Amino acid sequence: MAIADINKAVIKVHQGDLPDGLDFGASVAVDSETLGLNPHRDRLCLVQLSAGDGSAHLVKFAAGEYDAPNLKKLLADNAVTKLFHYARFDVAVIKRYLGVDCTALYCTKIASTLARTYTDRHGLKDVCRELLGVELSKEQQSSYWGTETLSEEQIRYAAADVLYLHALRERLDDILAREGRGHLLDACFKFVPARAELDLGGWPYIDIFSH
């Protein structure tokens, strides 16, 4: 798979929902931007999506306006695999604000943790640098996503978080197959919605499997 170039990416920003007729194919990369890391306090501001073709669609939400029927239909479609990096957080936020249960998912952070056992650096920036040779900028990570108009820097940052997930999945799957660990992926991915539900229910910092 060709590696996307953020400088040549086609990025479109939509207010409140995806337009009619968009087809992301069999898998779509998904990410979210919020006001913080507490889904009960920090509202969902943006959902980013990419078909892995060098383009990205950003859906921007005003406070309390989360109807988004086209986006919800896509996220709930079990025939389309949703690719996340750190799915646990995004799945919880999407459940909280859009009311959608994301199944049929793939998490590149989980895959990286199972594949890249020689490091504890599994952030998107680290994985992209090593496996794709892509250097991501994280300067906008702590910016205010509730702004009425996104800056060009915010738009490019948000798009970059989904443009590379398809290529990462391909590289990580190769490693996991080579090392005989691929069978662990599905079991981990199936647990993510339950882990997100535990987070929303008040058990975010508890390992339910510990003694």
Secondary structure as GFF3:
##gff-version 3
##sequence-region A 1 211
A	DSSP	beta_strand	10	15	.	.	.	ID=ss1
A	DSSP	beta_strand	27	34	.	.	.	ID=ss2
A	DSSP	beta_strand	44	50	.	.	.	ID=ss3
A	DSSP	beta_strand	55	60	.	.	.	ID=ss4
A	DSSP	alpha_helix	69	75	.	.	.	ID=ss5
A	DSSP	beta_strand	81	84	.	.	.	ID=ss6
A	DSSP	alpha_helix	87	98	.	.	.	ID=ss7
A	DSSP	beta_strand	105	107	.	.	.	ID=ss8
A	DSSP	alpha_helix	108	115	.	.	.	ID=ss9
A	DSSP	alpha_helix	124	132	.	.	.	ID=ss10
A	DSSP	alpha_helix	152	163	.	.	.	ID=ss11
A	DSSP	alpha_helix	165	179	.	.	.	ID=ss12
A	DSSP	alpha_helix	183	201	.	.	.	ID=ss13
###
